[in-house]
Amino acid sequence: MKLSMSDLLLIRWNILAFCISALISAGILYGSTEYAKSTYKERQSARKKLDDARASLATARQDQENMGKYANEYGALIKQEIIGDNQRLGWMEGLENIRRNSPVTSFSYQIEPQKSYLSTPQQDSGNFDIHYSEMKLQFELLHEVQLLNFFDALRANIKGHYHLETCSLQRIDPGDEHARLKAECSGGWITLKKRNLPS
């Protein structure tokens, strides 16, 4: 079937209405697709926020449980001055008190400046930085038990935690089995300091 110019003139408004309808439909379809994408993104963002809020709530609940569970232990560590600043002066005063009470014949010590402690293998220290002040000790002893008595006195009378690493013993006069002993020990004072967490 052939359309003449007069036929086209008769249906031109219908063709124009069809074209306009097609353009409007395409616009509505495009707008619907974009709206669906935007809605999906908003839904994903809302779901992520909800998941984050649930995770934060679970962490807060866990922290609350831990605080109740470990409050006594935490308080004991603060009282023992393991948590807090370097207690170098307190350690030195405690060592001088031990010297006056003489559980050993004589001893000398050297405390190094505090530094960060790196454990091997590395361990998670939570919200605390671990600091370590190395202390080397030299003794003159009449017998081995005096060395044990010294470390008993150290633990009983000085606040903090001294981690003993090594000790070596030898006779001052190797030919005399009753000769005094010389001992050298090394270790360090461990201090925990709360880390400043980023807000």
C-alpha positions, 0 to 999 in steps of 0.5 A: 500500500502506497501513501500519497502526500495527501494521506501523509498530511492527514496522518501527520498529527498522529505521527507527531503524537506517536513520536512525542509519545515515544520520546516521553516513554524513553525519558520515563524509562531512562528516569526510572532506570536512574531512579532504580540505580540511585535507590539501590545505592542508597539502600546499599549505603543504608545497609552498610551503615546499619551493619557498621552500627550493629558491629559498633554495638557488638564491640561496645557490649563486648567492651562492657563485658570485658570491663566488668570481667577484667576491672579487678585485674586492671585495677591491680595492674595500676596499683602495682604501677605496671600500667602508667608512666615509667617508675624509674625513681621508685625502682631505684628507691626499692633497690636501695631499700633491698641493699639496706636489708642485705639479702646479698653480700653486695650488688650493683645495677644499671637501668637503661633508658626506656624504649618500646618493647618488641616481642618475638613473635609479635603479640597484640597488646590491645590499646597499650604500648609496651615499654621496656627499661633494661636493667643489668645487675652484678652481685657478689654472693656467699652462695646461690640462695642469696641470689634467689632471696634477692629476686624474692625481695625485689618482687615483694618490695618493688612495685612494677614487673621485672622480667628476668632474662638471664643470669650467669654464676661463677666463682671469684676464685675458681680454685677454691670451692668455698670462694664467693660467687660472682653473678651477672643478671639481665632483664628489664622493667615492663610498663604498659601505657595506654595508647592514644587512639585516633578519634 
